[in-house]
């Protein structure tokens, strides 16, 4: 059976908290000071992820940014007089007029617009 441990009393706690070093030898303290001095004077250790390893990631990032820019690029519609059918020319005109509404495609904007109250300004009857 284990003997019950009594909690330390106040004078013992004060003595433990007041002691700066917890029973260390002078030789240990001298070795510790020498080690601290060596650590301060030593150059920082080289990391596994040196500067040369960052370059491929910069290339990958640049490639992804270029791909993203190309995917979001909206090509300009051809001029109407270049021999395209009138229906296609009308679609290009619609696309150009609706281009300003692209931010409304965002889900947050769409939800905000769906929750707006509706007012009818038609000539019909009001309920």
N, C-alpha and C positions, 0 to 999 in steps of 0.2 A: 504494500500500500504506500502511496506517495505521501510524504509529509506535507502538510498544508503550508503554503507560503504566506507569510504575513506581509502586508503592504509596508513600504518604507515609511518611517516617521519623518516629521518635518525637518529636524536637524540633519538627518541623513540625506534628504532631498536637497537641502540647501548646500551641503558639502559637495554632492555630485554635480549640481548645476554650477557651482562656483569654480570647480576645477577646470582649468583651461585644457589640459591634456589628460586623457584618460590613461594614466599609468603607462607612459611611454618612456623608453630609455633615451639618454642623450645621443647614443649612437644612431638610434632610429630617427631622431629629429634631425641629426646632421645629414643622414642619407636622404631624408625627405626634402631638406632645403637644397641639396645638390641636384636632386631630380627636378625640382621646380625650376631651378636656374637653367638646367639643360633643356627643359621643355620650352622655356621662354626664348632661349637663344637659337634653338634648332629651327631650320626652315620648315614651313608647313609641308606635310606629306603630300606627295603627288596622288591625285585621285585617279581612279580607274577611268573616269569620264573626263579625260583631258580635253583640251581645246580642239584638237584635231578630230575628236569624235562628234563634235557639235556640227561640223560642216555638212555631213550627209543629212542631218535633220533639218538644217537650213534649206538644203535643196528640196527635200520632200515638202517642207512648208511652202516654199516658193511655188512648187509645182501644183500643190493643192489650191493655193490662192489664184494661180493662173486659170486652173480648171474651173474654179468657182466663178471667176469673172467671165469666162467664156460662156458658161451655162446661163448666167443671168443676163448676158448681153442680148438685147432685143435688136435684131437687124432692121434697118429702115425699109419701109415698104417701097417697092419700085414705083416710079412715076406712072400716072394713068395712061399717058400717051405712048407707052413702050409696047404696045401690041398685046396687052393682057386683056382677058375677057372682062366685060363690064361687071359681071357678078363678083369676080375676084377683086376688081377695083373697089367695089362697094364694101367688101369685107375688109380690105385694107383701110378704108376710110373709117369704118366702125372701130377697127382695132386702134387706130390713131386717136379717135375721139374718146375711147374707153381707157386708154393708157393711164390717164390720170387717176382712175379708180382702182389701180392695182393694189394700193395699201388696204383697200376694203376686203381683199381676199384673206387677210390675216384673220385667224380664228377669233382673236380677242375683239377686233373691230367688228367682225360679223356678229358676234354675240351681243355686243353693245348696241348695234343697230337693230337687232331683232327685239330688244327689250324697250325700244322707244315707243311712246304712245302714238297711235295713228290718228291723224286728223284728215277728214275727207273734205276736199274743196270742190267736189264735183257738183253739178247742178241737180243731183238726185235728192231724194228725201232723207232727212236726218231721223234716226230712230228716237 
